[in-house]
């Protein structure tokens, strides 16, 4: 009699996810840099969701604490780049600081868009620390129904 045991596929994904989280925690604030004011900053990557429907591709980025004036969008060869900077405000403090956990510094995210989008009609909206970029699809790329005629 043979007894075989197998791991369920989702267990290996959970292990991989835990490993990824540990690596993010270990290296998430690397490399550290110092700006001209002497504040320690780190490269950071805002969380982003990407959605697609029949009419458009939508990119939603969380940018808490980033001023809309510090966000720049560019598009070249269907590569959409979102850049910006989260600036640390200089504060005069009389108390000791025990911990800094918030990230500051420059960020950049790049997204290769499908060839079916219309780059001339991109719209961006910033509200409550959330940037929403809407990239409409070209008319020719949208699904359409073709009527069937009878003879």
Secondary structure, 3 states (H helix, E strand, C coil): CCCCCCCCHHHHHHHHHHHHHHHHHHHCCCCEEECCCCCEEECCCCCEEEEECCCEEEEEEECCCCCHHHEEEEEECCEEEEEEEECCCCCCCCCCCCCCCCCCEEEEEEEECCCCECHHHCEEEEECCEEEEEEEECHHHCCCCCCCCCC
